[in-house]
């Protein structure tokens, strides 16, 4: 008798997409659609508002990240007792902290940089 949470159990609806051909094809189709739509938005100049286009492309990119996480990386709250998801969230937090701190440092360095004197600006043109 197999245990209901065993990997080979067919009725486990939470993990149906993991490792099956149907799951990979679903992920592939979703990823392809989420790639084609932004390409069409940008190349077809669908919206006159540039910021709306940028926002939609970024939103679709975030959705595509989640499609990859679920269908290809198989990360959910039930795999490995939730530790995989916790490790992934910790990684995301670290990446956000490092990127945010780097952007903050570069912005402050640029804002506090002394302007060049005119004589150095002229000598740089040669």
C-alpha positions in Angstrom: 0.0 0.0 0.0 1.4 3.4 -0.9 1.4 6.4 1.3 -0.8 9.3 0.0 2.2 11.7 0.1 4.6 9.3 -1.7 6.0 10.7 -5.0 4.4 7.9 -7.1 0.8 8.5 -5.9 -1.4 9.5 -8.8 -4.1 11.4 -6.7 -1.7 13.9 -5.3 -3.2 17.0 -6.9 -0.7 19.4 -5.4 2.2 17.8 -7.3 0.5 16.8 -10.6 2.6 19.3 -12.6 6.0 18.0 -11.2 8.0 16.1 -13.7 5.2 15.2 -16.0 5.2 15.8 -19.7 1.9 17.7 -19.4 3.4 20.0 -16.7 6.4 20.8 -18.7 4.4 21.5 -21.8 2.0 23.7 -19.9 5.0 25.6 -18.5 6.5 25.9 -21.9 3.3 27.2 -23.5 2.8 29.7 -20.7 6.4 30.9 -20.9 6.2 31.2 -24.7 3.0 33.3 -24.4 4.5 35.4 -21.7 7.5 36.1 -24.1 5.4 36.8 -27.2 3.0 39.3 -25.6 5.7 41.7 -24.5 7.5 41.4 -27.8 4.3 42.2 -29.6 3.6 45.2 -27.2 7.0 46.7 -27.9 7.5 45.9 -31.6 3.9 46.7 -32.5 3.9 50.1 -30.6 0.5 49.0 -29.2 0.4 51.8 -26.6 1.4 55.4 -27.1 2.3 55.7 -23.5 5.8 54.4 -23.1 5.5 53.9 -19.3 2.4 51.8 -19.7 4.3 49.5 -22.1 7.3 49.3 -19.7 5.0 48.5 -16.7 3.2 45.7 -18.7 6.4 44.2 -19.8 7.8 44.2 -16.3 4.5 42.7 -14.9 4.6 39.9 -17.5 8.2 39.3 -16.7 7.3 38.8 -13.0 4.5 36.4 -14.0 6.9 34.5 -16.2 9.3 34.2 -13.2 6.6 32.5 -11.2 5.7 30.2 -14.1 9.4 29.1 -14.2 9.5 28.6 -10.5 6.4 26.5 -10.4 6.6 24.5 -13.6 10.4 24.1 -14.1 12.0 24.5 -10.7 9.0 22.8 -8.9 9.2 25.1 -5.9 6.2 25.1 -3.7 5.5 25.1 0.0 5.2 21.3 0.2 8.5 20.2 -1.4 11.2 19.1 1.1 8.9 20.2 4.0 8.9 23.8 2.8 12.6 24.2 3.1 13.1 24.7 -0.6 10.7 27.6 -0.6 12.3 29.1 2.5 15.7 28.9 0.9 14.4 30.5 -2.2 12.7 33.4 -0.3 15.9 33.9 1.7 17.8 34.1 -1.6 15.4 36.7 -3.0 15.6 38.8 0.2 19.4 38.8 -0.1 19.4 39.7 -3.8 17.0 42.6 -3.1 19.2 43.8 -0.2 22.4 43.6 -2.3 20.9 45.3 -5.4 19.1 47.9 -3.4 22.2 48.8 -1.4 24.3 48.9 -4.5 21.9 51.3 -6.3 21.8 53.4 -3.1 25.6 53.6 -2.9 26.0 54.4 -6.6 23.3 57.1 -6.3 24.9 58.7 -3.3 28.4 58.6 -4.9 27.0 60.3 -8.0 25.1 62.9 -6.0 28.1 63.7 -3.7 30.8 63.7 -6.4 32.6 67.0 -6.9 32.0 68.7 -10.3 35.0 68.8 -12.7 36.6 72.2 -13.1 36.4 73.7 -16.6 40.1 73.1 -17.3 39.8 69.4 -16.8 36.7 69.3 -19.0 38.6 70.9 -21.9 41.6 68.6 -21.6 39.3 65.5 -21.7 38.0 66.5 -25.2 41.4 65.9 -26.9 
